[in-house]
Amino acid sequence: MKTAADIYDVLHNILVEEFEIDADDINLDAHLYQDLDLDSIDAVDLVVKLREITGKKIDPDAFKQVRTVRDVVAEVEKLVI
């Protein structure tokens, strides 16, 4: 993952495959909890998946501020770029 677009693609695939979210519902402005119906357990699972993929430790406190797909991409981007 070298660009924000790469991160988005990986995140998109995780949301579709792991969380069974309709691909058409996912966009950068989609709210994780309201639009995509993720709950706090899903958010933890997402952090774990992203940590596995990036090999980087993701700060749970930083992730508490995440609300949209764009926010997730920005946080992961800080770790890998």
N, C-alpha and C positions, 0 to 999 in steps of 0.2 A: 504494500500500500504506500504509494508515493504522493498521491494528490487527494484533495478533498473528494473528488469524483470517485476515486478508487475506494475510499473509505465508505462513501455513500453506497456504492455497489455492494460491498461486503455486508454492510449493515442491512441493506434492503434484502439481501439473500437470507440473512439470519432471521429477520422479522417474518419473512414468508415461510421459510423452512422450519424454524424452531418454534415460532409462535403462531403459525397458521393464520397470519394476517393476509388479507386480500392484497395482492400487489398493487392494485389500482388505488388503494387507500393510502399508500405510502408516498409521501413527498417531503421535501425539506421542511415545510411549514406544518406538517402533521404533528399534533400534540400527542405525546406518548400515551397519556392516561385518558384523555377525553376522546380523541379521534381513533386511536388504535387499541383502546381498551386494555392496556397493560396495567397491571397492579404492582404493588411494591415487591412482591415475590418475583414477578416477571422482570422487574428492573434489576434485581440482584442477579438473576440468571443471565440477563443481557450483559452485565458487567463481567461476569465470569467468562462468557463466550468471547467477549472482546479482549479480555486479558489473555485467553488461550491463543487467539489469533495474532495479537500484537506482541506477546511475550513481555509486555510491560505491566507493571502494577498500576492499577487505576485507583486513584484516591476516592474513596466513597464520599467524602465531604464535597469534592468537586462535582461529583455526579448527582448530589442532592439538588443542585441548582438546575439540572438539565430538565427541560420541559418538552422540547421539540426534537424531531429528527435532526434538524440543523444543529441544535445544541450538542447532540451526541457526536456528530461529525466533527464539530469544533474541538470538543474535549479529546477525542481520539487523535485528531490532527496534531494537537499540542504534544502528544506523546511520541508520535512516530515520524514527524517531519522536522 
